[in-house]
Amino acid sequence: MIYFDNASTTAVLPDVAQEMYRGMLEYTGNPSSLHELGFKSEQALNKSREQVARAMGVNAKNLYFTSGGTEANNTAVIGTALAYKSRGMRVITQVTEHPSVTDSFRHLEALGFDVVYLPVDANGHIDIEELSDSVNEKTTLVSVMYVNNETGAMQDIDAVIRAAKAKSPNCKVHCDCVQAFCKHKLPAKADLISVSSHKTGGPKGVGALYIADGARVESLHFGGSQEKGLRPGTENLTGIMGFGLAAQISSQDLEQKAENVLKVKNTLLSLTSLLPDVYLNGALDSPYILNLSFTGVRGEVLLHALEADGIYTATSSACSARLKNKLKIVDLLNEGRGESALRMSFNSQNTPEEAEAVCKAILKHVPILRKFQPR
Ligand SMILES: Cc1ncc(COP(=O)(O)O)c(C=O)c1O
């Protein structure tokens, strides 16, 4: 099997699975209980918070566990906009965000907020001047992702922060770092950062939100004091323990891993010269994601042809793959390319030999599929 769908999710690391098994059996108390079993669980929770915070390069006291990247993004966007509502109603994002961000802004729009959706160029980048022009003194929130989940295009978050704060010094900047965590150094100056466990060898259904000192976020959940009241409800301790260890392991040697993964990506990129009418979607920014359109072949058909060879890829992000009539991000960059797009996404265990095998399979399938799918 060759697994090139790591942006959708990753397999749980064996040591992480062991740690979760141990956690489930040994940490049976509720972290909020006042007795010894509760205290032991609370200590395990705090250790995991330290591990994730260290991997992110932030202070553990500023980190809140959530049920994943989606909830972290919902809370960051809606919770921040609501907290600063009396100061201003302008909030800004861009069009290629993950649906957990875009749909949060749509919700704010329905609540009467003045929402700006910045466009991107053919590389998937926003124009910082355009951002600067849309920020006014009533702007309280700017949310721009770091690594795009469909193309790997990366935004210049430091420039986003500078542009936003120059015009509205108290404005908060949120950055969805779900695809960047444990792959790229995170933008240190963002006020809010979302990460997720299952993109980096941890279990599914766990994530975290970093909130800088001084940033206020209204809770969207009610009924308890866990996570300082921001995310009430008994913690998913086993999942959080797995997340902590996965973050600790996966955050090692980022530069070396990126170099190795780049070899995998470059091997596959050679397809653009080996076959006619193959196009790169988005900039060649993050080595972890490659999105190519094979004109004349539906991405879904190619995906299943490769699957029959034991090769796993994607046509778009997992959360939008099943949504009918939803515009693919690739179409926002180059209209008409979404239908034939194939996303391949890597982890540090993938090898150039695997990439060569996938190239061979694509070189075999695409000319045949093109014959049967008239343009
Ligand atoms: C960029 C980005 N943000 C947010 C999410 C949502 O994370 P989760 O699956 O943990 O809810 C994803 C998952 O695909 C993602 O790629």
The ligand as a MOL file (V3000), in Angstrom:
LIG
                    3D

  0  0  0     0  0            999 V3000
M  V30 BEGIN CTAB
M  V30 COUNTS 16 16 0 0 0
M  V30 BEGIN ATOM
M  V30 1 C -6.6880 23.3090 7.0990 0
M  V30 2 C -7.6200 22.4990 7.9370 0
M  V30 3 N -8.2870 23.0930 8.9370 0
M  V30 4 C -9.1280 22.4220 9.7390 0
M  V30 5 C -9.3490 21.0700 9.5620 0
M  V30 6 C -10.3050 20.3520 10.4680 0
M  V30 7 O -9.6280 19.5720 11.3970 0
M  V30 8 P -10.3790 18.3340 12.1170 0
M  V30 9 O -10.4710 17.2520 11.0890 0
M  V30 10 O -9.4830 17.9800 13.2620 0
M  V30 11 O -11.6930 18.8270 12.5630 0
M  V30 12 C -8.6830 20.4010 8.5280 0
M  V30 13 C -8.9410 18.9720 8.2760 0
M  V30 14 O -8.9410 18.5120 7.1500 0
M  V30 15 C -7.7950 21.1300 7.7030 0
M  V30 16 O -7.1290 20.5410 6.7090 0
M  V30 END ATOM
M  V30 BEGIN BOND
M  V30 1 1 1 2
M  V30 2 1 2 3
M  V30 3 2 2 15
M  V30 4 2 3 4
M  V30 5 1 4 5
M  V30 6 1 5 6
M  V30 7 2 5 12
M  V30 8 1 6 7
M  V30 9 1 7 8
M  V30 10 2 8 9
M  V30 11 1 8 10
M  V30 12 1 8 11
M  V30 13 1 12 13
M  V30 14 1 12 15
M  V30 15 2 13 14
M  V30 16 1 15 16
M  V30 END BOND
M  V30 END CTAB
M  END
